[in-house]
Amino acid sequence: MLRRKTVDTKKPDTVFAESRVDTLSVSSRPKAFRRQFHTVRATAGDTVHLPCRLSPEISAAAREIRWFRGTDCVEVSQVTVGSGCEGSGKLKLRDVKVTDSGQYRCEMLGEKKEEISVIHLHVSGFKLVSRSEDVGKPSQVEPLEPTSKKQSSPDFGPHVFCGHDATLPCYISPETSAVAMEIRWFKGTDCIYLYLNGQVTEGRGYEGRVGTLTEDLQRGNVSLSLRDVQRSDYGEYRCEVTHGGHRVENDGVRIKEFKLLCYPELSHSFILQPFTVRACAAADVTLPGFLSPKTSAVAMEIRWFKGTDCLYLYLNGQVTEGRGYEGRVSLFTDELENGNVSLKLKDVQRSDYGEYRCEVTHGKHKMENNIRLHLRGKY
């Protein structure tokens, strides 16, 4: 049955959700009637918005917008326009099914018929999500505009110390057993884990360090456990699940390392290295150091160096001060819980000026930060 409605040609105020979209224009057509091509991927149960952007030129010439699936007309919209207005004749599909997959066309009827948009809709029976609380939640799927930039790499994922274990989260939504599915995990283009027909193949360098649990697979939890994280393990990972002719991917997950910064929660990219602190002779000064993200440093080993000489060591709650710095150096011990490893230097002397380095060690993981102490007034 056809549905009729009136299209509002005011520019829509729309927040576009992430989806995989490929856009192509046919340059041989007049600019006003440039055909739009999209590929939209969704999951059963989602609400999908199929785009059909009407330029001011199209809106001025259009009387009617028609949507087709194959040869069947599924919606007719009357167009009311104002001079120079841009509109949208998008089609909204609620609670989509796998059987809704196919080609959709948007046509404008004016003095002549023009095909404005062609969309290939792919609906899968399941999708992959990174948070367990998102399992079973339908999504609003609307393609990004051609000028929109999708984030090139994911920032979601755990911060992990070298030598510790990590879990890369990934869940099938809606909850479905993955025992009979094919599961692949990639780092970059390298497949590091393959589960197929109950058999596991581990990638080179990951032997004995990666795995999933059968009882988790029964609940649709395809998260990957990675043991004894090494420095080369940091980076982006991707999960791919195949079942019944459908192959889906997650948005990626990243293993991130803890860092030592000059300011809390501020990226190294915003700070010139080494960071410079200025102080007057005989004054007290703080050489900054903060763990990012914030985590307790109470159980860590903390060393401060001037050049190659260790002037302060904190280890197992005990402190050792370097020669010439006795009674003049200390940490903010009540701030160690918050990852503050800054060094307080009292009664600055002319010989104190120069290069300092903070070194924080936790198991196999070592973080460093460089500080330059200058005499105030001299550059």
Short mmCIF file of the C-alpha atoms (twelve columns), coordinates in Angstrom:
data_MODEL
# 
_entry.id   MODEL 
# 
loop_
_atom_site.group_PDB 
_atom_site.id 
_atom_site.type_symbol 
_atom_site.label_atom_id 
_atom_site.label_alt_id 
_atom_site.label_comp_id 
_atom_site.label_asym_id 
_atom_site.label_seq_id 
_atom_site.Cartn_x 
_atom_site.Cartn_y 
_atom_site.Cartn_z 
_atom_site.pdbx_PDB_model_num 
ATOM 1   C CA . MET A 1   0.000  0.000   0.000   1 
ATOM 2   C CA . LEU A 2   1.297  3.457   -0.911  1 
ATOM 3   C CA . ARG A 3   1.767  6.089   1.755   1 
ATOM 4   C CA . ARG A 4   1.360  9.788   0.949   1 
ATOM 5   C CA . LYS A 5   2.871  12.662  2.834   1 
ATOM 6   C CA . THR A 6   4.087  16.226  2.344   1 
ATOM 7   C CA . VAL A 7   7.818  16.915  2.273   1 
ATOM 8   C CA . ASP A 8   9.122  19.831  4.308   1 
ATOM 9   C CA . THR A 9   11.815 21.494  2.216   1 
ATOM 10  C CA . LYS A 10  13.355 23.393  5.115   1 
ATOM 11  C CA . LYS A 11  16.887 22.258  5.720   1 
ATOM 12  C CA . PRO A 12  16.672 19.429  8.272   1 
ATOM 13  C CA . ASP A 13  18.524 19.727  11.579  1 
ATOM 14  C CA . THR A 14  19.820 16.168  11.704  1 
ATOM 15  C CA . VAL A 15  22.502 14.467  13.778  1 
ATOM 16  C CA . PHE A 16  23.885 11.704  11.582  1 
ATOM 17  C CA . ALA A 17  24.615 8.331   13.217  1 
ATOM 18  C CA . GLU A 18  27.574 6.248   12.122  1 
ATOM 19  C CA . SER A 19  27.023 3.747   9.314   1 
ATOM 20  C CA . ARG A 20  29.150 2.382   6.517   1 
ATOM 21  C CA . VAL A 21  28.342 4.486   3.474   1 
ATOM 22  C CA . ASP A 22  29.862 4.590   0.014   1 
ATOM 23  C CA . THR A 23  28.872 7.681   -1.976  1 
ATOM 24  C CA . LEU A 24  29.379 8.197   -5.721  1 
ATOM 25  C CA . SER A 25  28.177 10.952  -8.034  1 
ATOM 26  C CA . VAL A 26  27.553 10.759  -11.758 1 
ATOM 27  C CA . SER A 27  29.438 13.749  -13.082 1 
ATOM 28  C CA . SER A 28  27.858 13.559  -16.545 1 
ATOM 29  C CA . ARG A 29  24.473 14.678  -15.159 1 
ATOM 30  C CA . PRO A 30  23.669 18.368  -14.600 1 
ATOM 31  C CA . LYS A 31  24.820 19.574  -11.207 1 
ATOM 32  C CA . ALA A 32  21.247 20.291  -10.090 1 
ATOM 33  C CA . PHE A 33  20.198 16.699  -10.749 1 
ATOM 34  C CA . ARG A 34  23.321 14.835  -9.740  1 
ATOM 35  C CA . ARG A 35  22.375 11.285  -8.859  1 
ATOM 36  C CA . GLN A 36  23.316 10.039  -5.397  1 
ATOM 37  C CA . PHE A 37  24.503 6.488   -4.697  1 
ATOM 38  C CA . HIS A 38  24.653 5.000   -1.209  1 
ATOM 39  C CA . THR A 39  25.212 1.653   0.472   1 
ATOM 40  C CA . VAL A 40  23.552 1.391   3.874   1 
ATOM 41  C CA . ARG A 41  24.116 -1.464  6.313   1 
ATOM 42  C CA . ALA A 42  21.719 -2.141  9.173   1 
ATOM 43  C CA . THR A 43  20.635 -4.878  11.574  1 
ATOM 44  C CA . ALA A 44  17.195 -6.444  11.951  1 
ATOM 45  C CA . GLY A 45  15.125 -4.302  14.312  1 
ATOM 46  C CA . ASP A 46  16.876 -1.023  13.446  1 
ATOM 47  C CA . THR A 47  15.157 2.099   12.185  1 
ATOM 48  C CA . VAL A 48  16.736 3.107   8.873   1 
ATOM 49  C CA . HIS A 49  16.616 6.482   7.152   1 
ATOM 50  C CA . LEU A 50  17.288 6.238   3.401   1 
ATOM 51  C CA . PRO A 51  18.561 9.628   2.196   1 
ATOM 52  C CA . CYS A 52  17.314 11.645  -0.755  1 
ATOM 53  C CA . ARG A 53  18.689 15.179  -0.635  1 
ATOM 54  C CA . LEU A 54  16.813 17.751  -2.675  1 
ATOM 55  C CA . SER A 55  18.922 20.670  -3.870  1 
ATOM 56  C CA . PRO A 56  17.172 24.055  -4.261  1 
ATOM 57  C CA . GLU A 57  17.086 23.460  -8.027  1 
ATOM 58  C CA . ILE A 58  15.423 20.050  -7.613  1 
ATOM 59  C CA . SER A 59  12.986 21.351  -5.008  1 
ATOM 60  C CA . ALA A 60  11.954 24.189  -7.307  1 
ATOM 61  C CA . ALA A 61  11.181 21.769  -10.141 1 
ATOM 62  C CA . ALA A 62  9.674  18.898  -8.124  1 
ATOM 63  C CA . ARG A 63  5.969  18.278  -7.510  1 
ATOM 64  C CA . GLU A 64  6.215  14.757  -6.170  1 
ATOM 65  C CA . ILE A 65  8.820  12.401  -4.699  1 
ATOM 66  C CA . ARG A 66  8.394  8.674   -5.182  1 
ATOM 67  C CA . TRP A 67  10.282 5.843   -3.520  1 
ATOM 68  C CA . PHE A 68  10.629 2.436   -5.176  1 
ATOM 69  C CA . ARG A 69  11.903 -0.909  -3.995  1 
ATOM 70  C CA . GLY A 70  12.738 -2.749  -7.186  1 
ATOM 71  C CA . THR A 71  9.750  -1.933  -9.399  1 
ATOM 72  C CA . ASP A 72  7.281  -1.488  -6.500  1 
ATOM 73  C CA . CYS A 73  6.407  2.044   -5.436  1 
ATOM 74  C CA . VAL A 74  6.439  2.115   -1.619  1 
ATOM 75  C CA . GLU A 75  5.851  5.808   -0.855  1 
ATOM 76  C CA . VAL A 76  4.666  8.973   -2.600  1 
ATOM 77  C CA . SER A 77  5.388  12.415  -1.092  1 
ATOM 78  C CA . GLN A 78  3.916  15.730  -2.256  1 
ATOM 79  C CA . VAL A 79  6.519  18.514  -2.381  1 
ATOM 80  C CA . THR A 80  5.781  22.028  -1.189  1 
ATOM 81  C CA . VAL A 81  8.643  24.407  -1.869  1 
ATOM 82  C CA . GLY A 82  9.815  27.905  -1.201  1 
ATOM 83  C CA . SER A 83  12.205 29.792  -3.436  1 
ATOM 84  C CA . GLY A 84  15.797 28.609  -3.041  1 
ATOM 85  C CA . CYS A 85  14.961 26.074  -0.321  1 
ATOM 86  C CA . GLU A 86  16.768 22.785  0.151   1 
ATOM 87  C CA . GLY A 87  14.760 19.770  1.222   1 
ATOM 88  C CA . SER A 88  14.941 16.094  2.058   1 
ATOM 89  C CA . GLY A 89  12.723 13.332  0.743   1 
ATOM 90  C CA . LYS A 90  14.215 10.589  2.909   1 
ATOM 91  C CA . LEU A 91  12.401 7.316   3.471   1 
ATOM 92  C CA . LYS A 92  12.071 6.007   7.041   1 
ATOM 93  C CA . LEU A 93  11.904 2.228   7.547   1 
ATOM 94  C CA . ARG A 94  11.049 1.057   11.063  1 
ATOM 95  C CA . ASP A 95  11.938 -2.329  12.566  1 
ATOM 96  C CA . VAL A 96  13.673 -3.526  9.396   1 
ATOM 97  C CA . LYS A 97  13.888 -7.224  8.551   1 
ATOM 98  C CA . VAL A 98  16.535 -9.166  6.653   1 
ATOM 99  C CA . THR A 99  13.970 -9.451  3.837   1 
ATOM 100 C CA . ASP A 100 13.967 -5.635  3.494   1 
ATOM 101 C CA . SER A 101 17.437 -5.845  1.912   1 
ATOM 102 C CA . GLY A 102 17.563 -4.689  -1.682  1 
ATOM 103 C CA . GLN A 103 17.779 -1.672  -3.968  1 
ATOM 104 C CA . TYR A 104 15.727 1.442   -3.257  1 
ATOM 105 C CA . ARG A 105 15.276 4.375   -5.634  1 
ATOM 106 C CA . CYS A 106 14.114 7.930   -5.045  1 
ATOM 107 C CA . GLU A 107 12.543 9.661   -8.063  1 
ATOM 108 C CA . MET A 108 11.452 13.261  -8.549  1 
ATOM 109 C CA . LEU A 109 8.418  13.981  -10.702 1 
ATOM 110 C CA . GLY A 110 8.173  17.475  -12.158 1 
ATOM 111 C CA . GLU A 111 8.179  18.558  -15.770 1 
ATOM 112 C CA . LYS A 112 10.001 15.300  -16.285 1 
ATOM 113 C CA . LYS A 113 10.961 12.303  -14.172 1 
ATOM 114 C CA . GLU A 114 14.439 12.325  -12.623 1 
ATOM 115 C CA . GLU A 115 16.117 9.576   -10.576 1 
ATOM 116 C CA . ILE A 116 17.773 11.358  -7.640  1 
ATOM 117 C CA . SER A 117 19.044 8.609   -5.338  1 
ATOM 118 C CA . VAL A 118 19.847 4.893   -5.566  1 
ATOM 119 C CA . ILE A 119 20.449 3.037   -2.304  1 
ATOM 120 C CA . HIS A 120 21.533 -0.525  -1.670  1 
ATOM 121 C CA . LEU A 121 20.231 -1.601  1.745   1 
ATOM 122 C CA . HIS A 122 21.845 -4.614  3.420   1 
ATOM 123 C CA . VAL A 123 20.095 -5.875  6.573   1 
ATOM 124 C CA . SER A 124 21.876 -8.494  8.666   1 
ATOM 125 C CA . GLY A 125 20.270 -10.691 11.299  1 
ATOM 126 C CA . PHE A 126 22.847 -9.619  13.882  1 
ATOM 127 C CA . LYS A 127 25.567 -7.063  14.553  1 
ATOM 128 C CA . LEU A 128 28.611 -6.679  16.803  1 
ATOM 129 C CA . VAL A 129 28.711 -4.189  19.676  1 
ATOM 130 C CA . SER A 130 31.527 -3.282  22.042  1 
ATOM 131 C CA . ARG A 131 29.481 -2.844  25.212  1 
ATOM 132 C CA . SER A 132 27.391 -5.584  26.781  1 
ATOM 133 C CA . GLU A 133 24.712 -3.046  27.746  1 
ATOM 134 C CA . ASP A 134 24.141 -2.324  24.029  1 
ATOM 135 C CA . VAL A 135 23.157 -5.929  23.258  1 
ATOM 136 C CA . GLY A 136 19.591 -6.064  21.953  1 
ATOM 137 C CA . LYS A 137 19.250 -2.309  21.519  1 
ATOM 138 C CA . PRO A 138 18.024 -1.257  18.049  1 
ATOM 139 C CA . SER A 139 19.841 1.589   16.322  1 
ATOM 140 C CA . GLN A 140 18.851 4.631   14.312  1 
ATOM 141 C CA . VAL A 141 20.779 4.190   11.057  1 
ATOM 142 C CA . GLU A 142 21.230 7.261   8.895   1 
ATOM 143 C CA . PRO A 143 24.101 7.594   6.432   1 
ATOM 144 C CA . LEU A 144 26.751 10.207  6.902   1 
ATOM 145 C CA . GLU A 145 26.597 13.114  4.491   1 
ATOM 146 C CA . PRO A 146 29.247 12.952  1.745   1 
ATOM 147 C CA . THR A 147 31.171 15.807  3.388   1 
ATOM 148 C CA . SER A 148 31.134 14.161  6.839   1 
ATOM 149 C CA . LYS A 149 34.300 12.485  8.041   1 
ATOM 150 C CA . LYS A 150 34.050 9.223   9.908   1 
ATOM 151 C CA . GLN A 151 36.629 8.594   12.585  1 
ATOM 152 C CA . SER A 152 39.463 6.730   10.916  1 
ATOM 153 C CA . SER A 153 40.352 4.583   13.896  1 
ATOM 154 C CA . PRO A 154 38.582 3.616   17.113  1 
ATOM 155 C CA . ASP A 155 39.488 5.075   20.477  1 
ATOM 156 C CA . PHE A 156 37.366 2.628   22.481  1 
ATOM 157 C CA . GLY A 157 39.288 -0.001  24.419  1 
ATOM 158 C CA . PRO A 158 41.216 -0.740  27.606  1 
ATOM 159 C CA . HIS A 159 44.402 0.850   28.924  1 
ATOM 160 C CA . VAL A 160 46.785 -1.981  29.817  1 
ATOM 161 C CA . PHE A 161 50.269 -2.241  31.318  1 
ATOM 162 C CA . CYS A 162 52.880 -4.403  29.603  1 
ATOM 163 C CA . GLY A 163 52.861 -7.883  31.105  1 
ATOM 164 C CA . HIS A 164 49.219 -7.659  32.159  1 
ATOM 165 C CA . ASP A 165 46.214 -9.344  30.511  1 
ATOM 166 C CA . ALA A 166 43.612 -7.556  28.385  1 
ATOM 167 C CA . THR A 167 40.101 -8.297  27.165  1 
ATOM 168 C CA . LEU A 168 38.983 -6.933  23.803  1 
ATOM 169 C CA . PRO A 169 35.186 -6.625  24.210  1 
ATOM 170 C CA . CYS A 170 32.795 -7.741  21.466  1 
ATOM 171 C CA . TYR A 171 29.222 -9.056  21.702  1 
ATOM 172 C CA . ILE A 172 26.647 -10.342 19.220  1 
ATOM 173 C CA . SER A 173 23.391 -8.360  19.227  1 
ATOM 174 C CA . PRO A 174 20.725 -9.577  19.671  1 
ATOM 175 C CA . GLU A 175 22.158 -12.226 22.019  1 
ATOM 176 C CA . THR A 176 22.795 -15.314 19.883  1 
ATOM 177 C CA . SER A 177 25.039 -18.326 20.391  1 
ATOM 178 C CA . ALA A 178 28.282 -17.998 18.429  1 
ATOM 179 C CA . VAL A 179 29.344 -21.638 18.891  1 
ATOM 180 C CA . ALA A 180 28.474 -22.525 15.275  1 
ATOM 181 C CA . MET A 181 29.830 -19.268 13.802  1 
ATOM 182 C CA . GLU A 182 33.193 -18.372 12.276  1 
ATOM 183 C CA . ILE A 183 35.042 -15.828 14.396  1 
ATOM 184 C CA . ARG A 184 38.168 -13.947 13.313  1 
ATOM 185 C CA . TRP A 185 40.177 -11.350 15.181  1 
ATOM 186 C CA . PHE A 186 42.620 -9.115  13.302  1 
ATOM 187 C CA . LYS A 187 45.400 -6.737  14.290  1 
ATOM 188 C CA . GLY A 188 45.803 -4.560  11.261  1 
ATOM 189 C CA . THR A 189 45.555 -6.973  8.325   1 
ATOM 190 C CA . ASP A 190 46.947 -9.976  10.241  1 
ATOM 191 C CA . CYS A 191 44.492 -12.593 11.508  1 
ATOM 192 C CA . ILE A 192 45.642 -13.372 15.049  1 
ATOM 193 C CA . TYR A 193 42.757 -15.669 16.044  1 
ATOM 194 C CA . LEU A 194 40.405 -17.935 14.078  1 
ATOM 195 C CA . TYR A 195 37.570 -20.001 15.571  1 
ATOM 196 C CA . LEU A 196 35.947 -22.334 13.016  1 
ATOM 197 C CA . ASN A 197 33.959 -25.546 13.556  1 
ATOM 198 C CA . GLY A 198 35.101 -25.665 17.173  1 
ATOM 199 C CA . GLN A 199 38.787 -25.500 16.175  1 
ATOM 200 C CA . VAL A 200 41.147 -22.641 16.972  1 
ATOM 201 C CA . THR A 201 44.077 -21.279 14.976  1 
ATOM 202 C CA . GLU A 202 46.351 -18.699 16.604  1 
ATOM 203 C CA . GLY A 203 48.388 -16.157 14.655  1 
ATOM 204 C CA . ARG A 204 52.159 -15.964 14.701  1 
ATOM 205 C CA . GLY A 205 53.404 -14.259 17.849  1 
ATOM 206 C CA . TYR A 206 50.096 -14.866 19.623  1 
ATOM 207 C CA . GLU A 207 50.459 -18.613 20.253  1 
ATOM 208 C CA . GLY A 208 49.155 -19.456 23.715  1 
ATOM 209 C CA . ARG A 209 48.180 -15.840 24.406  1 
ATOM 210 C CA . VAL A 210 44.756 -15.444 22.747  1 
ATOM 211 C CA . GLY A 211 41.444 -17.202 23.292  1 
ATOM 212 C CA . THR A 212 37.691 -17.157 23.851  1 
ATOM 213 C CA . LEU A 213 35.603 -19.199 26.298  1 
ATOM 214 C CA . THR A 214 32.986 -21.693 25.053  1 
ATOM 215 C CA . GLU A 215 30.532 -20.736 27.786  1 
ATOM 216 C CA . ASP A 216 30.874 -17.103 26.677  1 
ATOM 217 C CA . LEU A 217 30.329 -18.025 23.018  1 
ATOM 218 C CA . GLN A 218 27.011 -19.641 23.959  1 
ATOM 219 C CA . ARG A 219 25.855 -16.219 25.174  1 
ATOM 220 C CA . GLY A 220 27.127 -14.398 22.092  1 
ATOM 221 C CA . ASN A 221 30.223 -13.054 23.849  1 
ATOM 222 C CA . VAL A 222 33.026 -13.213 21.265  1 
ATOM 223 C CA . SER A 223 35.439 -11.029 23.288  1 
ATOM 224 C CA . LEU A 224 39.103 -11.928 22.887  1 
ATOM 225 C CA . SER A 225 41.387 -12.506 25.869  1 
ATOM 226 C CA . LEU A 226 44.995 -11.459 25.309  1 
ATOM 227 C CA . ARG A 227 47.518 -12.583 27.911  1 
ATOM 228 C CA . ASP A 228 50.884 -11.019 28.794  1 
ATOM 229 C CA . VAL A 229 50.496 -7.848  26.733  1 
ATOM 230 C CA . GLN A 230 53.680 -6.810  24.978  1 
ATOM 231 C CA . ARG A 231 54.594 -3.373  23.690  1 
ATOM 232 C CA . SER A 232 54.028 -4.542  20.108  1 
ATOM 233 C CA . ASP A 233 50.441 -5.490  21.042  1 
ATOM 234 C CA . TYR A 234 49.298 -1.888  21.428  1 
ATOM 235 C CA . GLY A 235 47.063 -0.707  18.617  1 
ATOM 236 C CA . GLU A 236 43.805 -1.401  16.825  1 
ATOM 237 C CA . TYR A 237 42.000 -4.750  16.658  1 
ATOM 238 C CA . ARG A 238 38.953 -5.802  14.652  1 
ATOM 239 C CA . CYS A 239 36.484 -8.678  15.059  1 
ATOM 240 C CA . GLU A 240 34.720 -10.332 12.131  1 
ATOM 241 C CA . VAL A 241 31.893 -12.891 12.537  1 
ATOM 242 C CA . THR A 242 30.400 -14.937 9.695   1 
ATOM 243 C CA . HIS A 243 27.198 -17.000 9.837   1 
ATOM 244 C CA . GLY A 244 24.481 -18.004 7.382   1 
ATOM 245 C CA . GLY A 245 25.898 -15.989 4.526   1 
ATOM 246 C CA . HIS A 246 26.174 -12.838 6.650   1 
ATOM 247 C CA . ARG A 247 29.516 -11.350 7.654   1 
ATOM 248 C CA . VAL A 248 29.640 -8.497  10.146  1 
ATOM 249 C CA . GLU A 249 32.464 -6.484  11.717  1 
ATOM 250 C CA . ASN A 250 32.728 -4.439  14.867  1 
ATOM 251 C CA . ASP A 251 33.831 -0.797  14.844  1 
ATOM 252 C CA . GLY A 252 37.226 -1.816  16.164  1 
ATOM 253 C CA . VAL A 253 38.769 -1.727  19.617  1 
ATOM 254 C CA . ARG A 254 42.136 -0.359  20.696  1 
ATOM 255 C CA . ILE A 255 44.596 -1.520  23.340  1 
ATOM 256 C CA . LYS A 256 46.085 1.653   24.788  1 
ATOM 257 C CA . GLU A 257 49.144 2.122   26.953  1 
ATOM 258 C CA . PHE A 258 49.487 4.164   30.107  1 
ATOM 259 C CA . LYS A 259 51.630 7.279   29.684  1 
ATOM 260 C CA . LEU A 260 53.496 9.736   31.867  1 
ATOM 261 C CA . LEU A 261 52.538 13.346  31.089  1 
ATOM 262 C CA . CYS A 262 53.484 16.824  32.247  1 
ATOM 263 C CA . TYR A 263 49.841 17.729  32.752  1 
ATOM 264 C CA . PRO A 264 47.021 15.390  33.813  1 
ATOM 265 C CA . GLU A 265 44.862 14.032  30.964  1 
ATOM 266 C CA . LEU A 266 46.699 16.114  28.340  1 
ATOM 267 C CA . SER A 267 48.103 14.434  25.234  1 
ATOM 268 C CA . HIS A 268 51.840 14.486  24.489  1 
ATOM 269 C CA . SER A 269 50.981 15.986  21.105  1 
ATOM 270 C CA . PHE A 270 50.090 19.289  22.816  1 
ATOM 271 C CA . ILE A 271 53.336 19.578  24.809  1 
ATOM 272 C CA . LEU A 272 56.783 20.405  23.525  1 
ATOM 273 C CA . GLN A 273 59.383 17.950  24.819  1 
ATOM 274 C CA . PRO A 274 61.215 18.399  27.078  1 
ATOM 275 C CA . PHE A 275 58.724 20.426  29.121  1 
ATOM 276 C CA . THR A 276 60.304 23.553  30.640  1 
ATOM 277 C CA . VAL A 277 59.859 24.749  34.220  1 
ATOM 278 C CA . ARG A 278 61.348 28.057  35.404  1 
ATOM 279 C CA . ALA A 279 62.300 28.908  38.979  1 
ATOM 280 C CA . CYS A 280 64.245 31.492  40.955  1 
ATOM 281 C CA . ALA A 281 67.282 30.612  43.037  1 
ATOM 282 C CA . ALA A 282 66.434 29.639  46.658  1 
ATOM 283 C CA . ALA A 283 62.748 29.075  45.729  1 
ATOM 284 C CA . ASP A 284 60.830 25.791  45.746  1 
ATOM 285 C CA . VAL A 285 59.701 24.250  42.459  1 
ATOM 286 C CA . THR A 286 57.590 21.313  41.321  1 
ATOM 287 C CA . LEU A 287 58.708 19.128  38.416  1 
ATOM 288 C CA . PRO A 288 55.392 17.743  37.093  1 
ATOM 289 C CA . GLY A 289 54.561 14.122  36.312  1 
ATOM 290 C CA . PHE A 290 51.105 12.504  35.993  1 
ATOM 291 C CA . LEU A 291 49.986 9.043   34.930  1 
ATOM 292 C CA . SER A 292 47.415 9.069   32.159  1 
ATOM 293 C CA . PRO A 293 44.753 7.898   32.440  1 
ATOM 294 C CA . LYS A 294 44.636 8.516   36.183  1 
ATOM 295 C CA . THR A 295 45.686 5.396   38.112  1 
ATOM 296 C CA . SER A 296 47.327 4.736   41.461  1 
ATOM 297 C CA . ALA A 297 51.130 4.851   41.561  1 
ATOM 298 C CA . VAL A 298 51.386 3.675   45.180  1 
ATOM 299 C CA . ALA A 299 52.652 0.201   44.201  1 
ATOM 300 C CA . MET A 300 54.948 1.436   41.419  1 
ATOM 301 C CA . GLU A 301 58.663 2.197   41.324  1 
ATOM 302 C CA . ILE A 302 59.347 5.908   40.800  1 
ATOM 303 C CA . ARG A 303 62.758 7.330   39.945  1 
ATOM 304 C CA . TRP A 304 63.795 10.917  39.234  1 
ATOM 305 C CA . PHE A 305 67.096 11.587  37.469  1 
ATOM 306 C CA . LYS A 306 69.211 14.641  36.765  1 
ATOM 307 C CA . GLY A 307 71.296 13.633  33.826  1 
ATOM 308 C CA . THR A 308 72.348 10.060  34.648  1 
ATOM 309 C CA . ASP A 309 72.278 10.501  38.438  1 
ATOM 310 C CA . CYS A 310 69.261 9.166   40.338  1 
ATOM 311 C CA . LEU A 311 68.335 11.863  42.843  1 
ATOM 312 C CA . TYR A 312 65.112 10.249  44.162  1 
ATOM 313 C CA . LEU A 313 63.858 6.660   44.404  1 
ATOM 314 C CA . TYR A 314 60.454 5.538   45.680  1 
ATOM 315 C CA . LEU A 315 60.150 1.741   45.981  1 
ATOM 316 C CA . ASN A 316 57.809 -0.366  48.137  1 
ATOM 317 C CA . GLY A 317 56.876 2.711   50.132  1 
ATOM 318 C CA . GLN A 318 60.545 3.459   50.959  1 
ATOM 319 C CA . VAL A 319 62.455 6.557   49.797  1 
ATOM 320 C CA . THR A 320 66.138 6.999   48.880  1 
ATOM 321 C CA . GLU A 321 67.484 10.507  48.198  1 
ATOM 322 C CA . GLY A 322 70.521 11.197  46.002  1 
ATOM 323 C CA . ARG A 323 73.704 12.865  47.153  1 
ATOM 324 C CA . GLY A 324 73.310 16.634  47.383  1 
ATOM 325 C CA . TYR A 325 69.499 16.372  47.463  1 
ATOM 326 C CA . GLU A 326 69.056 15.068  51.010  1 
ATOM 327 C CA . GLY A 327 66.058 16.767  52.627  1 
ATOM 328 C CA . ARG A 328 65.319 18.791  49.483  1 
ATOM 329 C CA . VAL A 329 63.305 16.345  47.323  1 
ATOM 330 C CA . SER A 330 59.952 14.668  47.953  1 
ATOM 331 C CA . LEU A 331 56.808 13.351  46.297  1 
ATOM 332 C CA . PHE A 332 53.246 14.369  47.111  1 
ATOM 333 C CA . THR A 333 52.580 11.019  48.777  1 
ATOM 334 C CA . ASP A 334 48.857 11.637  49.357  1 
ATOM 335 C CA . GLU A 335 48.545 12.284  45.599  1 
ATOM 336 C CA . LEU A 336 50.176 9.023   44.479  1 
ATOM 337 C CA . GLU A 337 46.736 7.375   44.584  1 
ATOM 338 C CA . ASN A 338 45.693 9.798   41.826  1 
ATOM 339 C CA . GLY A 339 48.746 9.097   39.663  1 
ATOM 340 C CA . ASN A 340 50.585 12.291  40.636  1 
ATOM 341 C CA . VAL A 341 54.324 11.479  40.683  1 
ATOM 342 C CA . SER A 342 55.516 15.104  40.581  1 
ATOM 343 C CA . LEU A 343 58.753 15.916  42.414  1 
ATOM 344 C CA . LYS A 344 59.038 18.863  44.786  1 
ATOM 345 C CA . LEU A 345 62.523 20.391  44.851  1 
ATOM 346 C CA . LYS A 346 63.228 22.806  47.716  1 
ATOM 347 C CA . ASP A 347 65.728 25.658  47.943  1 
ATOM 348 C CA . VAL A 348 66.709 25.609  44.252  1 
ATOM 349 C CA . GLN A 349 70.447 26.082  43.741  1 
ATOM 350 C CA . ARG A 350 72.258 27.210  40.639  1 
ATOM 351 C CA . SER A 351 73.647 23.672  40.199  1 
ATOM 352 C CA . ASP A 352 70.067 22.311  40.060  1 
ATOM 353 C CA . TYR A 353 69.313 23.832  36.664  1 
ATOM 354 C CA . GLY A 354 69.349 21.399  33.746  1 
ATOM 355 C CA . GLU A 355 67.619 18.282  32.403  1 
ATOM 356 C CA . TYR A 356 65.508 15.954  34.585  1 
ATOM 357 C CA . ARG A 357 63.811 12.680  33.769  1 
ATOM 358 C CA . CYS A 358 61.055 10.855  35.609  1 
ATOM 359 C CA . GLU A 359 60.874 7.078   35.186  1 
ATOM 360 C CA . VAL A 360 57.893 5.063   36.477  1 
ATOM 361 C CA . THR A 361 57.980 1.256   36.343  1 
ATOM 362 C CA . HIS A 362 55.093 -1.139  36.896  1 
ATOM 363 C CA . GLY A 363 56.000 -4.758  36.247  1 
ATOM 364 C CA . LYS A 364 57.308 -4.906  32.670  1 
ATOM 365 C CA . HIS A 365 55.928 -1.475  31.828  1 
ATOM 366 C CA . LYS A 366 58.183 1.578   31.938  1 
ATOM 367 C CA . MET A 367 57.093 5.187   31.353  1 
ATOM 368 C CA . GLU A 368 59.331 8.242   31.046  1 
ATOM 369 C CA . ASN A 369 58.963 12.012  30.991  1 
ATOM 370 C CA . ASN A 370 61.553 14.748  30.448  1 
ATOM 371 C CA . ILE A 371 61.649 18.117  32.239  1 
ATOM 372 C CA . ARG A 372 64.021 21.054  31.770  1 
ATOM 373 C CA . LEU A 373 64.573 23.364  34.775  1 
ATOM 374 C CA . HIS A 374 65.609 26.893  33.815  1 
ATOM 375 C CA . LEU A 375 66.669 29.876  35.882  1 
ATOM 376 C CA . ARG A 376 63.831 32.397  35.776  1 
ATOM 377 C CA . GLY A 377 64.692 35.430  33.663  1 
ATOM 378 C CA . LYS A 378 67.200 33.574  31.454  1 
ATOM 379 C CA . TYR A 379 66.135 31.783  28.229  1 
# 
